[in-house]
Every structure is written in structure tokens, then in C-alpha cells.
């Protein structure tokens, strides 16, 4: 379970086409993840950012700046989350050899925190999942999601302090 997020926000006025005013709103939120394949439903916090932005019609981008996390839109339902976890672990087993964590081979992008970390599988899972974020239409000041859709922050690595970014643009 994630701890309570911390948020910073800023609004940047811009100029829209035809002399209208286009708004740009940025919000960054931090959280502590549970690790493993943990999923946090961030839909309400994203919707709150959309409301704070004042944008009525536009787009909301939600992004994770971490290579072993992802933001996805799907159902937040226990059975599905369990099925997806089983699928990912079958496709990308933790106990497989990964050159990414082979101390004799890896010489790039190494930090003190990564020493001894066994997260090659997390990087591979992230690549399979596609982009690190989602873009969702905003209509009448609300996220335009389907009936069961939720915005999910997915941790694919160990428990860590993470952040996700919301950018809302429109008028």
C-alpha cells in the first residue's frame, strides 16, 4: 500500500490559437510504493489536478519518470490485477539471468542504490508495458474515462520513493 502522496502544483498561462487563452497546469506527486508488482489507484488525485487546472476541454497527461514504473488505464479489480501479475511473472520471471544486473558486465548507468539490486526483470516488464504514461481527454472539466477505467500507478521494482507527473493543457 502506498503512503500518502505529497503534491506540488503550478499553473502556466499560455496563448491559444486565435488569440484565446490556453491553460497549462503541472502537478507532481510523490509516494512510497509497496514494491513488487504493486498497483496504486491514482484516479481521484488526477481528477483533482484536472479540476484545479481550470481546464474544461483539453488533455491530461500522466507520466512516471521512472524506468521501472508505469502509469496505465485499466480496471482496478482484484481478479484482473492478480491475472495480470501472474502473466507478467510468467513472461518475465524474476529468477532468470539478466545482463542488466550482472556486476561483471554492467558498466553504464550504475548508481550506489543499484549496486546489488536484482531488477533486470523490472526493466523488461516496463518495456513490455509500453509508454511510461497515459494521455486522457478532458471534457467539461472531467477526465473522460470509460465506466470501469481507472488511472493506475504500477510499481515493477522494490519498495521505493516514487513520483508521478500530471500535465493538463486546454482551455
N, C-alpha and C positions, 0 to 999 in steps of 0.2 A: 504494500500500500504506500502511496506517495505521501510525503508530508505536505503541509500547507504551502502553497506556492507564494513566492514573493514577486511583485509586479512593479515595473516601471513603465510609464506611458508618455508619449509626446504626440502632438498634432502639428502638421506642417501644411499651411495653406499653399495652394498652387493655382495655376491658371488653366482653366479648361478650354476646350475648343469653342470658338465663337464668343470669347470674352466671358464665359461663365466661370464659376468658381469650382475647382475640383479640390476635394479634400484628400489628404494623405495622413493616415494615423498609424503610429507604430507602438507596439506594446511588447515587452519582453518579460517572460515569466520563468522563474526558476522553481525546481522541485527536486526532491531526493527520491530516486526510484528504488523499488524493492529488489531489482536485479533479476537475472534470469530472463525469461520471456514474460515480463510484466507489462500490463496494459492499464493505462490511466485514461478515463473518460474526461476530456477537457472541453467538451461541447459547451457547457454553460459559461465557462470562462472566456471562450472565444466569442460566444454570443454577447457577453457583457462588453467585450472590447469593441464589437461592431456597434453596439448601442452608444458607447462612449465616443466613438468616432464621429457620430452625427451623419454618417453616410447613409443615404436612403437607397440608392441604386449604384452598384459597383461590384467590386470583387474583394474577397477576403482571402489572403494567402497565409497559410500556417506552415511554419518551417522549423525543422530541427537542425541546428548547426553541428550535429554530432554524427560521426560516421557509423556508429553502432546503435542509432536510434532512428525512428521513423514516425511520421505522422500519416495516418491513414483514415479514410472514411469507410466505416462498415458498421455492422450491428455490434452493440455491446451486450452480448448474450453469452452466458457461461458455456453452453454446449458448443457454440461456434468457436469461442476462444480456445476451448480445450482441443477441438478438432484441428484448428489452425496451428496450435502449439505442437501437436503430435506430427502434423505434416511437416512443419519446419525442421523439427528434430530428426525426422526420418530422412529428409533431403540433405540436411547439413548436420551430421552427428558431431557432438562435442568432442568425442574421443578420437576422431580422425586426425591424421597428421596434417598440419597447416604450416607451410613455409613461412607465413607471416609471423609466427611466434617461435621460429627456430632461431635461437640465440646465435648459432654458428653461421647463419645465413643472412639474418636481417641486419641491415646497416642504415636504413633510411627511416626517417620519421619516428625515432625512438626517444621516448621521454622516460624520466625516472619512474613515473607512475606505471609505465608499460612494462618495466623490467619484471620478468617472471609471470606476466599476465598471459593467460591462455584464452585469447579471444579471437582467434582466426575464424572460428565458426560464426561469431557475431558479425564480422565484416562481410562474410559470404552471405549470410542471411539478409543483411541490409541491402546488398546488391540485388538479390533476388526480388526483394520487395519493391524495387523501383525508386523513384524520386524520394527525397527526404521530406517532402511536404505535399500539401494539397492546396488547390485553389477552389473556392466555393463562391458561387454567385450570391450577391446581397440584393434583396428585393424588399422594398418598403421597410428598410432598416433591420431586416432579419436575415439570418443565414437561410439560404434556400436549399434545405436538406430534404431528402425523402423521409417517408414516415418512420422508418426504423433506423435511419442513418445517424451515426454519432461521430464526433471527431475524436480519434484515439491516438494517444501518445504511447508509442511502443518502445520499450527498453529491451535490447537484444543482448546486452552485456551484463556485467555485475552491477551491484548497487552503487550509484554514483549521484553526485550533484549534476543536474542537467538543466537545460533551458530550452524554451521554445519561443518562437517569434511570431507575432501576428502583424500583418501589414494590411490595412484596409484602404482602398482607393476608390473614389467615386464622387458623386455629388448628392 
